[in-house]
Amino acid sequence: MRCLLVATLLLPCLGTAQSPSPDVRTGVDVLAASGCAELRGRKVGLITNHTGRTADGRRTVDVLAAAEDVTLVALFSPEHGWEGKVDEKVGDTRDTATGLPVYSLYGATRVPTEAMLAGVDTLVFDIQDIGCRFYTYLSTMRNCLEAAGARGLRFVVLDRPNPIGGVRTEGPVLAKDRQDFVGAHRIPLRHGLTAGELARMVAGEDGLQVDLHVVRCEGWQRADLWDATGLPWVNPSPNMRSLTQALLYPGIGLLEGTNLSVGRGTDTPFEVLGAPWCDGLALAKRLRAAKLPGVTFVPVAFTPTASKFRGEACSGVNVVVTDWATFEPVRTGMHVACALRALHRDAWDVQKLDWLLKHAPTHDAILAGTAADAIVATWAKELDLFRLRKKPFLLYE
C-alpha cells in the first residue's frame, strides 16, 4: 500500500498532458475518511437529497448518523424532494432509516424556520449541483447560509465537482435587483463554480457574518467535466439524466418559460425542443447554417407524455452535442431563440422569456431581431468582471 501511495503522489510530476486525472473524492468522501472530524461535537442539520452519497454509495445522512460524537438533529430537502423524484412542491416527511424529520425547503417555506432549527448548531450542505444559475439547489444553499449567519450557526459545505466544468462561463451576469429563487447570486447562466465556491462568494460579496467551512473535493481540476471524475452519475433531478443534458440545460432550459417544449415528458429532456406550431425542418436548417461549435441539429417529431404539450404532436429539433469541450450552451440557446423569433414571430409566445434569462437588454435584443452572436458579444465586459470577482473565492486549480 505504501508503494502504491508513493506512485500515486509522483504521478502528476511524471505524467504528460494526456495522463488521466486521478479519481475524485467529493467533500463527503473526504469528511468520512477523517472520521467526520470537522463535525465532532456538533449538533447537525443536514441539507441534502438522494445525491448526497459517498463514492461507494453510502448516504451522507447515514455517514453522519454513524459518526462518533456527531449528533444528527434534523434533515432538510430542496426542490424535487428527499428522493429527487417530484416536479412540484413537496411537504415534510421522515427518513425511515434514521427516523429523523425531513423538513421541505420547497413547500410551505424555502427558508428554515426557528422551529426547524431547534437544537441545531451546525448546518451541513451536501447536494449535487449542475452548474446553471437557475438550477435551484444553490438557491436553497444560499437561503440556508443566510439563516445560519442570522442565528450564529456554523455552515459546512461538503463540496462536489461542477459537472459541466469550472473554466467556461457564459451568459449575462445577473443584476442584484433581479436576484430570486431562480437567480441565487450575481453570476452568469453558466457560472463555473462549485457549491463551496459560491458559498464563499455569497458570504464574501454580501458581507454575511457566518462561520463558513468548506470540505473540499480532492482530485478535481477546474477543466474537468463529470466524465473525468470517475464518479457515477446520479440524476440530480427527474429530468436531468446525463452529462449531455446538464451541458444543454443553461441554453435550452433557458427557453422553457415560453410556449416551447424543451423535451420534458420525453426520454431525452433538453435534447429535443419544439411545439405544435414549430417548423422543425426550417429550424434545423437555420441552426445548422450557423455552424456552432460542438453541436448539430436534426429535425424531429415528438409527442410529450407529460408537461407542456402533453399528448400533442410537436415538430422541432434534436440538439446533438458532438463535442463537450467546445460546445457553448448559452450561445446555442441564443441562436435557438433568435431563430424562433425569425421563423415564428407570431406563434412563439415570449411573454415569460425573461423569467430565467433575467436580463432586459438581451431579452429586448432577441425581440428586436438582433443577430445571436451580436447579443453574445454584449456580455463580454460583464463576464470579464465576473472572472475577476470570483478569483478570491476559488478553491481549485
C-alpha positions in Angstrom: 0.0 0.0 0.0 2.8 2.4 0.8 4.5 1.9 -2.6 1.1 2.4 -4.3 0.6 5.7 -2.4 4.1 7.0 -3.4 3.5 6.1 -7.0 0.2 7.9 -6.9 1.8 11.0 -5.4 4.5 11.0 -8.1 2.2 10.5 -11.0 1.4 14.2 -11.6 5.1 15.0 -11.9 5.8 12.1 -14.2 2.7 12.3 -16.4 2.0 14.2 -19.6 -0.9 16.4 -20.6 -2.6 13.2 -21.8 -2.5 11.5 -18.5 -5.9 10.8 -16.9 -6.9 12.8 -13.9 -6.8 11.0 -10.6 -10.2 9.7 -9.3 -12.1 12.5 -7.5 -13.1 12.4 -3.8 -16.1 14.5 -3.0 -16.4 16.5 0.2 -18.4 13.8 1.9 -15.8 11.2 1.0 -13.0 13.4 2.5 -15.2 14.0 5.6 -15.9 10.3 6.0 -12.2 9.4 5.7 -11.4 11.8 8.6 -14.0 10.2 10.8 -16.1 13.3 10.4 -13.5 15.3 12.3 -14.9 18.6 11.0 -18.3 17.9 12.8 -17.2 16.4 16.1 -19.1 17.8 19.0 -21.6 19.4 16.7 -25.4 19.2 16.5 -26.1 19.0 12.8 -29.0 19.9 10.5 -28.2 18.2 7.1 -29.4 19.8 3.8 -29.3 17.0 1.3 -31.3 14.7 -1.0 -30.6 11.4 -3.0 -27.4 12.9 -4.5 -25.8 13.2 -1.1 -23.8 10.0 -1.2 -20.2 8.8 -1.0 -18.4 7.3 -4.0 -19.3 3.8 -2.7 -23.0 4.6 -2.4 -23.4 5.3 1.3 -25.9 8.1 2.0 -24.4 11.2 3.7 -27.2 11.0 6.3 -26.0 7.5 7.2 -22.4 8.6 7.4 -23.2 11.4 9.8 -25.7 9.3 11.8 -23.0 6.7 12.5 -20.2 9.2 13.2 -18.7 9.3 16.7 -19.5 12.5 18.6 -21.8 13.9 15.9 -25.4 14.4 16.7 -27.7 14.5 13.7 -30.8 16.5 14.7 -32.8 17.3 11.6 -32.8 16.9 7.8 -33.8 19.3 5.1 -34.7 18.7 1.4 -34.6 21.0 -1.6 -36.7 21.2 -4.8 -37.7 17.7 -6.1 -37.9 16.3 -2.6 -35.9 14.0 -0.4 -35.6 11.3 -3.1 -35.4 13.7 -6.0 -38.4 12.3 -7.8 -41.1 15.0 -8.0 -41.5 18.2 -10.1 -43.8 20.0 -7.7 -44.0 21.5 -4.2 -43.3 18.9 -1.6 -44.2 18.6 2.1 -42.3 17.5 5.1 -41.6 13.8 5.6 -39.4 11.5 7.7 -36.3 9.5 6.9 -37.2 5.8 7.5 -33.6 4.7 8.3 -32.9 7.3 10.9 -36.4 8.3 12.0 -35.4 11.9 11.7 -37.8 14.6 10.4 -37.1 15.8 6.8 -38.2 19.4 6.5 -39.0 20.5 3.0 -37.5 23.8 1.8 -39.6 23.7 -1.4 -43.0 23.6 0.1 -44.6 26.0 2.7 -41.3 27.7 3.1 -37.9 28.0 1.3 -36.1 29.1 4.4 -35.5 27.0 7.5 -37.6 28.3 10.4 -36.7 28.6 14.1 -38.7 25.5 14.9 -36.9 23.5 12.2 -33.5 24.6 13.5 -34.3 23.9 17.2 -31.3 22.1 18.7 -29.0 22.7 15.7 -25.7 24.5 15.9 -24.3 23.4 12.5 -25.9 23.3 9.1 -24.3 20.9 6.6 -25.0 21.2 2.8 -24.4 18.2 0.5 -26.3 18.3 -2.8 -25.0 17.8 -6.3 -25.4 21.0 -8.4 -25.1 21.1 -12.2 -23.5 24.5 -12.9 -26.5 26.5 -14.1 -27.7 29.7 -12.4 -31.4 28.9 -12.5 -31.0 25.3 -11.1 -32.3 25.9 -7.6 -30.2 23.8 -5.3 -27.7 26.6 -4.9 -30.6 29.0 -4.1 -31.6 26.6 -1.2 -28.0 26.7 -0.1 -27.9 30.5 -0.1 -31.2 30.7 1.9 -29.7 28.3 4.5 -26.4 30.1 4.5 -28.2 33.4 5.3 -30.2 31.6 8.0 -27.0 30.3 9.6 -25.5 33.7 9.7 -28.6 35.3 11.2 -28.6 32.7 14.0 -24.9 32.3 14.7 -24.7 28.7 13.3 -21.8 27.1 11.6 -22.3 26.3 7.9 -20.4 23.5 6.3 -20.4 22.7 2.6 -19.4 19.2 1.6 -18.2 20.2 -1.9 -18.8 18.4 -5.2 -17.4 18.9 -8.7 -19.2 21.2 -11.2 -20.3 18.6 -13.7 -20.0 21.0 -16.7 -16.6 22.2 -15.7 -15.2 25.1 -13.7 -13.5 27.1 -16.5 -16.0 28.3 -19.0 -18.5 31.0 -18.1 -21.4 32.0 -20.3 -24.4 34.3 -20.5 -25.4 37.6 -19.0 -24.5 38.3 -15.3 -27.4 38.7 -13.0 -28.0 42.2 -11.6 -28.5 42.5 -7.9 -32.1 43.7 -8.3 -33.0 40.6 -10.2 -32.0 38.0 -7.5 -34.6 35.5 -6.6 -35.0 31.7 -6.2 -34.0 31.1 -9.8 -31.2 33.6 -9.6 -29.3 33.0 -6.3 -26.4 35.4 -6.8 -24.9 37.9 -9.3 -23.4 35.2 -11.6 -23.8 34.3 -15.3 -26.0 31.5 -16.5 -23.1 29.0 -16.8 -21.1 30.1 -13.7 -18.2 27.6 -13.5 -18.3 27.4 -9.6 -18.8 24.6 -7.1 -21.2 24.9 -4.3 -18.4 25.6 -1.9 -17.0 28.4 -4.1 -20.4 30.0 -4.5 -21.0 29.9 -0.7 -17.7 31.7 -0.3 -18.6 34.2 -2.9 -22.0 34.9 -1.4 -20.6 35.3 2.1 -17.7 37.5 0.9 -19.6 39.8 -1.5 -22.7 40.2 0.6 -20.8 40.6 3.9 -22.5 37.7 5.6 -21.3 37.2 9.2 -21.3 33.4 9.1 -18.9 30.7 10.3 -18.4 29.1 6.9 -16.3 26.0 6.3 -15.9 24.1 3.0 -14.7 20.5 2.9 -13.0 20.5 -0.5 -13.1 17.8 -3.1 -9.8 16.1 -3.8 -8.5 15.4 -7.3 -11.0 17.6 -9.2 -9.4 20.1 -11.6 -11.4 23.1 -13.0 -11.2 21.9 -16.6 -12.7 18.5 -15.7 -16.3 17.7 -16.7 -18.1 14.9 -14.9 -16.8 12.1 -17.2 -13.2 12.9 -15.9 -14.1 12.4 -12.2 -14.5 8.6 -12.2 -17.7 9.1 -10.2 -21.0 7.5 -11.1 -23.7 9.8 -12.5 -26.8 10.1 -10.3 -29.7 12.1 -11.8 -29.8 15.3 -9.7 -33.5 15.8 -10.6 -36.1 13.8 -12.6 -35.3 15.4 -15.9 -31.5 15.7 -15.6 -30.4 12.3 -16.7 -27.0 12.7 -18.3 -24.0 14.9 -18.6 -25.2 15.9 -22.1 -28.5 17.1 -20.6 -26.6 19.1 -17.9 -24.5 20.7 -20.6 -27.6 21.6 -22.6 -29.6 23.0 -19.7 -28.2 26.5 -19.4 -29.1 27.2 -23.0 -32.1 25.1 -23.8 -33.7 25.1 -20.3 -33.5 28.9 -20.5 -36.3 28.9 -23.0 -38.9 26.9 -21.1 -40.8 29.9 -19.7 -42.1 30.3 -23.3 -44.7 28.1 -25.1 -42.0 25.7 -26.3 -41.4 22.1 -25.2 -37.8 21.5 -24.1 -38.4 17.8 -24.0 -39.9 17.3 -20.6 -42.2 14.2 -21.0 -39.8 12.6 -23.4 -36.9 10.2 -22.9 -34.4 13.0 -23.7 -35.3 16.2 -21.9 -33.3 19.2 -23.1 -32.0 17.2 -26.1 -35.2 17.9 -28.1 -37.3 21.1 -28.4 -40.3 22.0 -30.4 -44.0 22.8 -30.4 -47.1 22.0 -32.5 -46.6 25.4 -34.2 -42.9 24.9 -34.9 -41.4 24.0 -38.3 -38.6 21.6 -37.3 -37.2 21.3 -40.8 -36.7 25.1 -41.2 -35.4 25.5 -37.6 -32.8 22.7 -38.0 -31.7 24.2 -41.4 -31.2 27.7 -39.9 -29.4 26.4 -36.9 -27.0 24.2 -38.8 -26.2 27.1 -41.1 -24.8 28.9 -38.0 -22.0 26.3 -37.7 -22.0 26.4 -34.0 -19.1 24.6 -32.3 -19.7 21.1 -30.8 -23.3 20.8 -31.8 -25.6 19.9 -34.7 -29.4 19.9 -35.2 -31.6 17.2 -36.6 -35.3 17.8 -37.4 -37.6 15.5 -35.3 -41.2 14.9 -34.4 -42.1 14.0 -30.9 -45.1 13.8 -28.6 -44.5 14.6 -24.9 -46.2 12.3 -22.4 -46.1 14.9 -19.6 -45.6 18.6 -19.1 -46.0 21.1 -21.9 -48.0 19.9 -25.0 -48.7 16.6 -23.3 -50.2 14.2 -25.9 -49.7 16.7 -28.7 -47.6 16.1 -31.8 -44.6 18.5 -31.9 -42.2 19.4 -34.6 -38.8 20.6 -33.7 -35.1 19.6 -33.5 -32.9 17.2 -31.7 -29.9 19.1 -30.3 -27.0 16.8 -30.8 -23.8 17.7 -28.8 -20.8 16.4 -30.8 -18.0 17.8 -28.7 -18.5 18.5 -25.0 -15.2 20.5 -24.8 -16.1 23.1 -27.5 -19.9 23.2 -27.1 -21.3 26.6 -25.9 -24.8 26.0 -24.4 -25.8 29.6 -23.8 -24.6 30.8 -27.2 -26.6 27.9 -28.7 -29.6 28.9 -26.7 -29.4 32.4 -28.1 -29.2 31.0 -31.6 -32.3 28.9 -31.0 -34.2 31.9 -29.5 -33.2 34.2 -32.4 -34.2 31.5 -35.0 -37.6 31.0 -33.3 -38.2 34.8 -33.3 -37.3 35.0 -37.0 -39.3 31.9 -38.1 -42.3 32.1 -35.7 -42.7 35.7 -34.6 -46.4 35.4 -34.1 -46.6 31.8 -32.7 -43.7 31.9 -30.3 -45.0 33.5 -27.0 -42.1 35.3 -25.4 -44.1 36.9 -22.5 -42.1 34.8 -20.0 -38.8 34.6 -21.9 -37.1 36.8 -19.3 -38.2 34.6 -16.3 -34.9 32.6 -16.3 -32.9 34.9 -18.5 -33.3 37.9 -16.2 -31.5 40.4 -18.5 -33.6 43.0 -20.1 -31.1 44.1 -22.7 -30.7 40.5 -24.0 -34.5 40.0 -23.9 -35.1 43.2 -25.9 -32.3 42.4 -28.4 -33.9 39.0 -29.2 -37.3 40.6 -29.8 -35.7 43.3 -32.0 -34.2 40.6 -34.2 -30.5 41.3 -33.3 -28.2 38.5 -34.5 -27.4 35.9 -31.8 -23.6 36.4 -31.9 -24.0 40.2 -31.6 -26.1 39.6 -28.5 -23.4 37.2 -27.0 -20.7 39.8 -27.7 -22.5 42.3 -25.4 -21.9 40.1 -22.4 -18.1 40.2 -22.7 -17.3 43.0 -20.2 -19.7 41.6 -17.6 -18.1 38.2 -17.9 -14.6 39.6 -17.7 -15.6 41.4 -14.5 -17.2 38.3 -13.1 -14.0 36.3 -13.7 -12.1 38.9 -11.6 -14.8 38.9 -8.9 -14.7 35.1 -8.5 -10.9 34.7 -8.2 -10.6 35.3 -4.4 -13.2 32.6 -3.8 -11.9 29.8 -6.0 -10.7 26.6 -4.3 -9.4 24.5 -7.2 -6.8 25.0 -10.0 
